[in-house]
């Protein structure tokens, strides 16, 4: 059974940075897609960034140039470096994965429908 555990959230002022981490236990295949999503109060969950099996990233327009998604060589940890944060980035951030795949994932879609395993989330709050 795969479990995803996020950490690294917190409160920062606008312009600050945070680095989110997601540890994936039980994930045995390294070349699946993983992603970060976020959900602000009263809003729908939105895709922030996805990394495919070749480690190529895709970003939402709202974070492109400010956020960077990456993962470690073993594929057990996923990261999101967030720079130049704004109050609009305030949300609960979730790590997501698709488990049980045996193919190299080459998706660039930020749709949540593809992913079937989610972490519990880590809160990011940005004050002006």
C-alpha positions, 0 to 999 in steps of 0.5 A: 500500500502506497502512502504519501506524507507531505511536510514543509508547509507554514506561514510566510510573508509575500515574497518568501519561499517554502520547500514542500516535501512528499515522502512516498512509502511503498512506491516501487516504480520510479517512472510514474507521474506525480503531482502537487495540487492545492485547494484554497477555502471555497475553491476547487482543487487545482493542479500546481505542477506535475512531473512525468516519468522522464522528470519533465515538469508541467506547471500551472500558468499561475505558478510558472517561473516561481515554483519548481517540482522535482523528485529524488533519484529513487523516486520516493520523495517529491518536492515543490520549491516555491519562490516569490510567494503571494497571498494567492498561493495560500492553500492546502497543498497535496501530493498525488501519485498514480500507483500500480503503473508499469509504463513510463508516464508521459502525461502533462495534464494537471487534471486530478482525475488521473491520480488515485493516491493522495497525501493528507496535505500541508498548509501554506499561508502567505501574508501580505 
